[in-house]
Amino acid sequence: MGEAKRRKDFVLKGPCPCASGKPARLCCFDGRDWHKPPAVLGLKTLPSAERVEKCYMKKLGSCEPPISGEHIISDAVCRVLMGDGEFSISGLPWLEAGEVKIIAPPKANCLCRKHNSALHPLDDAALYFFASLKSYLERDAGSRHALISGHDLERWLLKTAKAAAVSKNLARGRERLSGAFARDTTLLDMLDDPRHWPEGAGLYCIMNTGDLTENTLRFQLQPLTNDDDEIEALAFNIMGFRFVLLLEAPDVNRYPFLQGARFRPSRFLISYPASTNWLTLSWEDGKPHEALTVQWVQNRQGART
């Protein structure tokens, strides 16, 4: 018991893995569980101002010009994905099928300065998630732990998809999509507050135990549409891990690959022979959540879930 208490005190007094700079006992650890609350964006409480027509949040009536010139994928996340290399892209409606093009990270130009700034906490959460996952997959540097709100990651993925849609950079095959979402009327509510997500909507891991994933600096986005060509779900590949973000309750008849999918994984455990790294996602939906265990497979330069 003495050793267990010493380990607990060490964790309590150590830095919180959410990167706040505070001791864990004063931040996200209660002595038993880790919990990172989602960021409070306050989109609906921003002071009234004007409407900037190109801003997709203009109906809030709180725009502040000019258009911000934000990137479709957050600039800091792009830098993580690029590493020491270049930014390449494929699957856009203006590219040939299978063509990969090296370009500067594309911009969306669909948010005013105030609303882009209001969403910045989601960019910060995504940066910490991508940078931590990249670091844990690329090298064994002893046991490490990072903690973010899973709701912030979900909302960043939705924000990214909305920017790609509004800027007309989403396609099915070579056919450009209109950019309409099935839940366009409630999308701002979903971005603002995780409690506005429908029951069963959210992030699903669609990988199975034993699947081999390639360690690659890749972020892929594919829209899934309904019969009216409205986006109702989004498929993501995040550094080799496959997810679907549902904006509605799951329908396994329509999307059979959701059968057995893990809803809102609680933790990525990246296991090396002599150490384990934890990337914890914190949720506030009152449901049980499974961990996603990743075992390094040295001779394949990849990882097995």
RODO-2510 file (C-alpha; in nm, 4 decimals, decimal comma):
residues 305
     n   res          X          Y          Z
     1     m     0,0000     0,0000     0,0000
     2     g     0,2883     0,2364     0,0730
     3     e     0,4298     0,2039    -0,2772
     4     a     0,0837     0,2504    -0,4331
     5     k     0,0335     0,5692    -0,2303
     6     r     0,3740     0,7034    -0,3368
     7     r     0,2895     0,6416    -0,7047
     8     k    -0,0483     0,8141    -0,6625
     9     d     0,1117     1,1151    -0,4907
    10     f     0,3704     1,1334    -0,7695
    11     v     0,0943     1,1483    -1,0315
    12     l    -0,1111     1,3996    -0,8318
    13     k     0,1807     1,6381    -0,7938
    14     g     0,3166     1,5869    -1,1452
    15     p     0,2195     1,7916    -1,4531
    16     c    -0,1247     1,7244    -1,5936
    17     p    -0,1080     1,5318    -1,9233
    18     c    -0,3569     1,7774    -2,0784
    19     a    -0,0578     2,0155    -2,1185
    20     s    -0,2179     2,2921    -1,9115
    21     g     0,1028     2,3354    -1,7094
    22     k    -0,0876     2,2781    -1,3839
    23     p    -0,0299     1,9931    -1,1377
    24     a    -0,2606     1,7007    -1,2146
    25     r    -0,4343     1,7302    -0,8743
    26     l    -0,5371     2,0876    -0,9606
    27     c    -0,6450     2,0049    -1,3148
    28     c    -0,7773     1,6792    -1,4641
    29     f    -0,7024     1,4037    -1,2077
    30     d    -0,9254     1,3400    -0,9052
    31     g    -0,7056     1,0710    -0,7538
    32     r    -0,8767     0,7915    -0,9465
    33     d    -0,9895     0,9051    -1,2916
    34     w    -0,8680     1,1431    -1,5616
    35     h    -1,1199     1,3886    -1,7042
    36     k    -1,0622     1,6762    -1,9455
    37     p    -1,3767     1,8911    -1,9878
    38     p    -1,4627     2,0024    -2,3415
    39     a    -1,3765     2,3578    -2,4381
    40     v    -1,6521     2,6152    -2,3857
    41     l    -1,6762     2,8073    -2,7135
    42     g    -1,9709     3,0348    -2,6370
    43     l    -2,0651     3,0849    -3,0032
    44     k    -2,4228     3,1755    -2,9090
    45     t    -2,3118     3,4328    -2,6517
    46     l    -2,0746     3,6354    -2,8681
    47     p    -2,1693     4,0063    -2,8752
    48     s    -2,3924     4,1100    -3,1634
    49     a    -2,2109     4,2778    -3,4502
    50     e    -2,2666     4,2333    -3,8232
    51     r    -2,2991     3,9635    -4,0873
    52     v    -2,0092     3,8753    -4,3167
    53     e    -2,1657     3,6962    -4,6120
    54     k    -1,8776     3,4535    -4,6705
    55     c    -1,8764     3,3420    -4,3055
    56     y    -2,0814     3,0246    -4,2558
    57     m    -2,1664     3,1444    -3,9028
    58     k    -2,3213     3,4672    -4,0271
    59     k    -2,6669     3,3735    -3,8969
    60     l    -2,5329     3,4257    -3,5434
    61     g    -2,5132     3,7978    -3,6243
    62     s    -2,1789     3,8347    -3,4463
    63     c    -1,9314     3,8461    -3,7346
    64     e    -1,6227     4,0624    -3,7347
    65     p    -1,4623     4,1274    -4,0741
    66     p    -1,2465     4,0482    -4,2569
    67     i    -1,2599     3,6842    -4,3669
    68     s    -0,9806     3,5178    -4,1738
    69     g    -0,8096     3,3199    -4,4505
    70     e    -0,8020     3,0073    -4,2335
    71     h    -0,6727     2,6754    -4,3663
    72     i    -0,9115     2,3879    -4,4379
    73     i    -0,6964     2,1750    -4,2075
    74     s    -0,5576     2,3775    -3,9166
    75     d    -0,2201     2,5222    -4,0082
    76     a    -0,0500     2,3768    -3,6992
    77     v    -0,1891     2,0295    -3,7757
    78     c    -0,0644     2,0632    -4,1344
    79     r     0,2849     2,1312    -4,0004
    80     v     0,2686     1,8147    -3,7880
    81     l     0,1594     1,6097    -4,0899
    82     m     0,4251     1,7638    -4,3131
    83     g     0,7109     1,7016    -4,0702
    84     d     1,0251     1,7928    -4,2638
    85     g     0,8571     1,7287    -4,5978
    86     e     0,5866     1,8816    -4,8176
    87     f     0,2082     1,8920    -4,8118
    88     s     0,0417     1,6643    -5,0673
    89     i    -0,3268     1,6268    -5,1430
    90     s    -0,5513     1,4016    -5,3528
    91     g    -0,9191     1,3259    -5,4033
    92     l    -1,0246     1,6830    -5,4792
    93     p    -1,2723     1,7502    -5,7597
    94     w    -1,0157     1,9487    -5,9586
    95     l    -0,7615     1,6625    -5,9580
    96     e    -0,7547     1,3612    -6,1857
    97     a    -0,8549     1,0276    -6,0305
    98     g    -0,5604     0,8982    -5,8272
    99     e    -0,3560     1,2158    -5,8821
   100     v    -0,1493     1,3395    -5,5868
   101     k    -0,0393     1,7021    -5,5957
   102     i     0,2143     1,8832    -5,3760
   103     i     0,0767     2,2246    -5,2823
   104     a     0,0711     2,4716    -4,9971
   105     p    -0,1934     2,3769    -4,7368
   106     p    -0,5215     2,4990    -4,8941
   107     k    -0,7310     2,7755    -4,7412
   108     a    -1,1067     2,7770    -4,6956
   109     n    -1,1873     3,1484    -4,6474
   110     c    -1,5241     3,0673    -4,4927
   111     l    -1,5020     3,2190    -4,1436
   112     c    -1,4750     3,5765    -4,0260
   113     r    -1,1967     3,6731    -3,7881
   114     k    -1,4110     3,6543    -3,4728
   115     h    -1,5641     3,3131    -3,5420
   116     n    -1,2346     3,1627    -3,6531
   117     s    -1,0830     3,2827    -3,3264
   118     a    -1,3754     3,1392    -3,1271
   119     l    -1,3004     2,7926    -3,2690
   120     h    -0,9302     2,8132    -3,1850
   121     p    -0,9584     2,5865    -2,8737
   122     l    -1,0587     2,3040    -3,1082
   123     d    -0,7471     2,3683    -3,3190
   124     d    -0,5346     2,3520    -3,0025
   125     a    -0,6899     2,0165    -2,9038
   126     a    -0,6357     1,8726    -3,2521
   127     l    -0,2737     1,9885    -3,2567
   128     y    -0,2044     1,8183    -2,9229
   129     f    -0,3776     1,5000    -3,0418
   130     f    -0,1936     1,4799    -3,3765
   131     a     0,1462     1,5766    -3,2308
   132     s     0,1159     1,3254    -2,9457
   133     l    -0,0024     1,0422    -3,1702
   134     k     0,2762     1,1129    -3,4201
   135     s     0,5382     1,1150    -3,1451
   136     y     0,4122     0,7930    -2,9856
   137     l     0,4000     0,6086    -3,3181
   138     e     0,7386     0,7249    -3,4435
   139     r     0,9620     0,6495    -3,1468
   140     d     0,9771     0,4645    -2,8180
   141     a     1,0841     0,7267    -2,5668
   142     g     0,9519     0,5615    -2,2524
   143     s     0,6017     0,5752    -2,1115
   144     r     0,4160     0,8981    -2,1911
   145     h     0,0590     1,0188    -2,1443
   146     a    -0,1503     1,2823    -2,3228
   147     l    -0,5088     1,3764    -2,2376
   148     i    -0,7640     1,5664    -2,4481
   149     s    -1,1402     1,5993    -2,4629
   150     g    -1,2829     1,3585    -2,7177
   151     h    -1,5643     1,6070    -2,7764
   152     d    -1,3097     1,8688    -2,8830
   153     l    -1,1588     1,6228    -3,1338
   154     e    -1,5061     1,5409    -3,2733
   155     r    -1,5893     1,9076    -3,3111
   156     w    -1,2551     1,9779    -3,4808
   157     l    -1,3246     1,7005    -3,7327
   158     l    -1,6698     1,8492    -3,7969
   159     k    -1,5189     2,1990    -3,8295
   160     t    -1,2623     2,0685    -4,0788
   161     a    -1,5267     1,8887    -4,2839
   162     k    -1,7474     2,2003    -4,2856
   163     a    -1,4589     2,4136    -4,4130
   164     a    -1,3846     2,1612    -4,6893
   165     a    -1,7538     2,1489    -4,7828
   166     v    -1,8151     2,5248    -4,7853
   167     s    -1,5025     2,5829    -4,9965
   168     k    -1,6330     2,3248    -5,2496
   169     n    -1,3414     2,0889    -5,1952
   170     l    -1,5449     1,7739    -5,1291
   171     a    -1,6347     1,5347    -5,4080
   172     r    -1,7811     1,1928    -5,4723
   173     g    -1,5584     1,0497    -5,7405
   174     r    -1,4919     1,3515    -5,9639
   175     e    -1,8339     1,5054    -5,8935
   176     r    -1,8171     1,8136    -5,6729
   177     l    -2,0626     1,8051    -5,3816
   178     s    -2,2872     2,0983    -5,2957
   179     g    -2,1465     2,1071    -4,9428
   180     a    -2,4869     2,0732    -4,7730
   181     f    -2,5017     1,8768    -4,4476
   182     a    -2,8018     1,6713    -4,3422
   183     r    -2,7894     1,8560    -4,0074
   184     d    -2,7050     2,2026    -4,1390
   185     t    -2,9778     2,3605    -3,9239
   186     t    -2,8187     2,2275    -3,6039
   187     l    -2,4529     2,2174    -3,7071
   188     l    -2,3623     2,5381    -3,5225
   189     d    -2,5248     2,3968    -3,2081
   190     m    -2,3170     2,0791    -3,2455
   191     l    -1,9977     2,2813    -3,2874
   192     d    -2,0805     2,5001    -2,9886
   193     d    -2,1826     2,2367    -2,7324
   194     p    -2,1260     1,8563    -2,7251
   195     r    -2,4616     1,8137    -2,5515
   196     h    -2,6345     1,9036    -2,8793
   197     w    -2,5040     1,5939    -3,0594
   198     p    -2,7837     1,3403    -3,1238
   199     e    -2,7859     1,0167    -2,9267
   200     g    -2,5424     0,7730    -3,0871
   201     a    -2,3765     1,0379    -3,3040
   202     g    -2,0028     1,0827    -3,2717
   203     l    -1,6708     0,9145    -3,3464
   204     y    -1,6560     0,5419    -3,4255
   205     c    -1,3388     0,3384    -3,4725
   206     i    -1,4075     0,0869    -3,7514
   207     m    -1,0895    -0,1197    -3,7103
   208     n    -1,0958    -0,4752    -3,5759
   209     t    -0,8606    -0,6508    -3,3378
   210     g    -0,5606    -0,7790    -3,5323
   211     d    -0,5838    -0,5238    -3,8140
   212     l    -0,2450    -0,4026    -3,9343
   213     t    -0,2138    -0,0287    -3,9833
   214     e     0,0681     0,1526    -4,1588
   215     n     0,2545     0,4224    -3,9688
   216     t     0,1995     0,7092    -4,2119
   217     l     0,1581     1,0862    -4,1771
   218     r    -0,1774     1,0863    -4,3495
   219     f    -0,5081     1,2583    -4,2873
   220     q    -0,7886     1,1583    -4,5233
   221     l    -1,1486     1,2733    -4,5300
   222     q    -1,4321     1,1154    -4,7276
   223     p    -1,7927     1,2427    -4,7083
   224     l    -2,0763     0,9911    -4,6867
   225     t    -2,4022     1,1247    -4,8293
   226     n    -2,7727     1,0433    -4,8125
   227     d    -3,0149     1,0134    -5,1053
   228     d    -3,0356     1,3930    -5,1281
   229     d    -2,6555     1,4251    -5,1609
   230     e    -2,6392     1,5795    -4,8139
   231     i    -2,3411     1,4874    -4,5976
   232     e    -2,4607     1,2720    -4,3078
   233     a    -2,1326     1,1093    -4,2009
   234     l    -1,7597     1,1419    -4,2602
   235     a    -1,4937     0,8740    -4,2945
   236     f    -1,1458     0,9622    -4,1680
   237     n    -0,8034     0,8039    -4,1867
   238     i    -0,5859     0,9515    -3,9115
   239     m    -0,2258     0,8313    -3,9397
   240     g    -0,3428     0,4862    -4,0451
   241     f    -0,6359     0,4562    -3,8034
   242     r    -0,9826     0,4412    -3,9582
   243     f    -1,2793     0,6246    -3,8102
   244     v    -1,6282     0,7371    -3,9050
   245     l    -1,7875     1,0495    -3,7596
   246     l    -2,1643     1,0080    -3,7541
   247     l    -2,3857     1,3146    -3,7376
   248     e    -2,6958     1,1015    -3,6790
   249     a    -2,7737     0,7840    -3,4832
   250     p    -2,5988     0,4789    -3,6385
   251     d    -2,7752     0,2820    -3,9120
   252     v    -2,5928    -0,0496    -3,9622
   253     n    -2,8230    -0,1407    -4,2507
   254     r    -2,7047     0,1643    -4,4434
   255     y    -2,3453     0,1391    -4,3226
   256     p    -2,2731    -0,2285    -4,2441
   257     f    -1,9097    -0,1487    -4,1612
   258     l    -2,0393     0,0025    -3,8361
   259     q    -2,1262    -0,3462    -3,7107
   260     g    -1,8936    -0,3992    -3,4146
   261     a    -1,7392    -0,0501    -3,4421
   262     r    -1,6106     0,1032    -3,1187
   263     f    -1,8042     0,4138    -3,0178
   264     r    -1,5893     0,6978    -2,8888
   265     p    -1,2718     0,5075    -2,7917
   266     s    -1,1509     0,6027    -2,4454
   267     r    -0,7800     0,5622    -2,4971
   268     f    -0,5097     0,4781    -2,7497
   269     l    -0,2586     0,2439    -2,5861
   270     i     0,0531     0,2283    -2,8009
   271     s     0,2586    -0,0603    -2,6700
   272     y     0,6297    -0,1181    -2,7263
   273     p     0,8263    -0,4129    -2,5841
   274     a     0,9437    -0,2138    -2,2805
   275     s     0,6970     0,0770    -2,2521
   276     t     0,3404     0,1894    -2,3158
   277     n     0,2123     0,5311    -2,4230
   278     w    -0,1385     0,6487    -2,3419
   279     l    -0,3439     0,8972    -2,5423
   280     t    -0,6629     0,9391    -2,3398
   281     l    -0,9874     1,0790    -2,4827
   282     s    -1,2250     1,2146    -2,2193
   283     w    -1,6027     1,1913    -2,2738
   284     e    -1,9063     1,3332    -2,0923
   285     d    -2,1888     1,1182    -2,2307
   286     g    -2,2171     0,8775    -1,9357
   287     k    -2,1496     0,5705    -2,1545
   288     p    -1,8800     0,3025    -2,1289
   289     h    -1,5946     0,3419    -2,3745
   290     e    -1,3362     0,0872    -2,4900
   291     a    -0,9648     0,1461    -2,5284
   292     l    -0,7894     0,0988    -2,8622
   293     t    -0,4696    -0,1001    -2,8095
   294     v    -0,1934    -0,0650    -3,0663
   295     q     0,1055    -0,3000    -3,0626
   296     w     0,4194    -0,2039    -3,2514
   297     v     0,5238    -0,4624    -3,5100
   298     q     0,8889    -0,3862    -3,5788
   299     n     0,9459    -0,6012    -3,8876
   300     r     0,6503    -0,4497    -4,0718
   301     q     0,7170    -0,0869    -3,9719
   302     g     0,3581    -0,0646    -3,8652
   303     a     0,1238    -0,1346    -3,5780
   304     r    -0,1417    -0,3920    -3,5015
   305     t    -0,4639    -0,3064    -3,3197
***
